[in-house]
Amino acid sequence: MEVTIRKYSRQDRDAVLSIAGASFEGVCLEHRMEQDFGRVGGASWQDRKKKGIDYDLQRRSRDVLVAEADGEVIGFVCTRLYRKRSIGHVANLAVAPPYQGQGVGRRLMGAAVRHLRERGMDYARVETLEDNERARNLYPSAGFKEIARRVYYFREL
Ligand SMILES: CC(C)(COP(=O)(O)OP(=O)(O)OC[C@H]1O[C@@H](n2cnc3c(N)ncnc32)[C@H](O)[C@@H]1OP(=O)(O)O)[C@@H](O)C(=O)NCCC(=O)NCCS
């Protein structure tokens, strides 16, 4: 499979959002909330997750990269720039389930790091849930060092 990493364009929006809905099951806070509390805010976890990603697609489209194979978008990475601190944030990274485990996520992460460097950032950060084994293998091997763990709480009001 020949995979190209390229800049996001507006025509990729539906594909990116569809990958987001298909790939974050069990590995994002939105899904964890729904598992324990049912639908939150009247929307499914997929719709809430997609909304967050869509915000980056609309507002920070030049900092989004996609992976393409045979003319099809099969993965994406959204980055954000914290310019004053010179820190780039790898905010969302996902590969469509049928294409996972074939090196695409690693390629996207490498491209995201290069992109952040080219945009003048001195550091990069990324977070994942403790039991996301794939991400926790990928990030250290992509050059990231674990610096802290955080615990997320949630309650009904
Ligand atoms: C995490 C994700 C982006 C990785 O992309 P991928 O294309 O599947 O991963 P790659 O094939 O590039 O593998 C990169 C590394 O991840 C780890 N990895 C991949 N699949 C794995 C698995 N099934 N179990 C454990 N580690 C795995 C390995 O360290 C691998 O490196 P190696 O092949 O040199 O050992 C992808 O699996 C995904 O979209 N997952 C769901 C969404 C998600 O969890 N995103 C990150 C949230 S923070």
PDBQT file of the ligand as one rigid body, heavy atoms in Angstrom, charges set to zero:
ROOT
HETATM    1  C1  LIG A 201      -2.954   4.917  17.701  1.00  0.00    +0.000 C 
HETATM    2  C2  LIG A 201      -2.951   4.896  16.160  1.00  0.00    +0.000 C 
HETATM    3  C3  LIG A 201      -2.995   6.313  15.627  1.00  0.00    +0.000 C 
HETATM    4  C4  LIG A 201      -1.644   4.231  15.703  1.00  0.00    +0.000 C 
HETATM    5  O1  LIG A 201      -1.642   4.175  14.298  1.00  0.00    +0.000 OA
HETATM    6  P1  LIG A 201      -1.369   2.803  13.545  1.00  0.00    +0.000 P 
HETATM    7  O2  LIG A 201      -1.259   3.086  12.107  1.00  0.00    +0.000 OA
HETATM    8  O3  LIG A 201      -2.381   1.800  13.985  1.00  0.00    +0.000 OA
HETATM    9  O4  LIG A 201       0.041   2.392  14.172  1.00  0.00    +0.000 OA
HETATM   10  P2  LIG A 201       1.374   1.986  13.393  1.00  0.00    +0.000 P 
HETATM   11  O5  LIG A 201       1.112   0.796  12.541  1.00  0.00    +0.000 OA
HETATM   12  O6  LIG A 201       1.970   3.173  12.766  1.00  0.00    +0.000 OA
HETATM   13  O7  LIG A 201       2.263   1.500  14.613  1.00  0.00    +0.000 OA
HETATM   14  C5  LIG A 201       2.986   2.434  15.364  1.00  0.00    +0.000 C 
HETATM   15  C6  LIG A 201       3.332   1.812  16.690  1.00  0.00    +0.000 C 
HETATM   16  O8  LIG A 201       2.160   1.714  17.483  1.00  0.00    +0.000 OA
HETATM   17  C7  LIG A 201       2.252   0.542  18.285  1.00  0.00    +0.000 C 
HETATM   18  N1  LIG A 201       1.150  -0.338  17.914  1.00  0.00    +0.000 N 
HETATM   19  C8  LIG A 201       0.458  -0.402  16.746  1.00  0.00    +0.000 A 
HETATM   20  N2  LIG A 201      -0.500  -1.330  16.826  1.00  0.00    +0.000 NA
HETATM   21  C9  LIG A 201      -0.412  -1.874  18.050  1.00  0.00    +0.000 A 
HETATM   22  C10 LIG A 201      -1.149  -2.885  18.739  1.00  0.00    +0.000 A 
HETATM   23  N3  LIG A 201      -2.169  -3.530  18.158  1.00  0.00    +0.000 N 
HETATM   24  N4  LIG A 201      -0.801  -3.159  20.021  1.00  0.00    +0.000 NA
HETATM   25  C11 LIG A 201       0.220  -2.519  20.626  1.00  0.00    +0.000 A 
HETATM   26  N5  LIG A 201       0.957  -1.547  20.017  1.00  0.00    +0.000 NA
HETATM   27  C12 LIG A 201       0.638  -1.249  18.746  1.00  0.00    +0.000 A 
HETATM   28  C13 LIG A 201       3.586  -0.088  17.992  1.00  0.00    +0.000 C 
HETATM   29  O9  LIG A 201       4.544   0.464  18.871  1.00  0.00    +0.000 OA
HETATM   30  C14 LIG A 201       3.845   0.416  16.605  1.00  0.00    +0.000 C 
HETATM   31  O10 LIG A 201       5.197   0.449  16.271  1.00  0.00    +0.000 OA
HETATM   32  P3  LIG A 201       5.941  -0.853  15.695  1.00  0.00    +0.000 P 
HETATM   33  O11 LIG A 201       5.062  -1.392  14.605  1.00  0.00    +0.000 OA
HETATM   34  O12 LIG A 201       7.231  -0.316  15.196  1.00  0.00    +0.000 OA
HETATM   35  O13 LIG A 201       6.052  -1.789  16.846  1.00  0.00    +0.000 OA
HETATM   36  C15 LIG A 201      -4.150   4.070  15.592  1.00  0.00    +0.000 C 
HETATM   37  O14 LIG A 201      -4.068   2.752  16.048  1.00  0.00    +0.000 OA
HETATM   38  C16 LIG A 201      -5.500   4.639  15.919  1.00  0.00    +0.000 C 
HETATM   39  O15 LIG A 201      -6.050   5.417  15.159  1.00  0.00    +0.000 OA
HETATM   40  N6  LIG A 201      -6.061   4.245  17.085  1.00  0.00    +0.000 N 
HETATM   41  C17 LIG A 201      -7.371   4.762  17.510  1.00  0.00    +0.000 C 
HETATM   42  C18 LIG A 201      -7.322   6.258  17.811  1.00  0.00    +0.000 C 
HETATM   43  C19 LIG A 201      -6.270   6.566  18.846  1.00  0.00    +0.000 C 
HETATM   44  O16 LIG A 201      -6.082   5.826  19.795  1.00  0.00    +0.000 OA
HETATM   45  N7  LIG A 201      -5.588   7.692  18.633  1.00  0.00    +0.000 N 
HETATM   46  C20 LIG A 201      -4.621   8.186  19.572  1.00  0.00    +0.000 C 
HETATM   47  C21 LIG A 201      -5.356   8.801  20.693  1.00  0.00    +0.000 C 
HETATM   48  S1  LIG A 201      -4.301   9.702  21.748  1.00  0.00    +0.000 SA
ENDROOT
TORSDOF 0
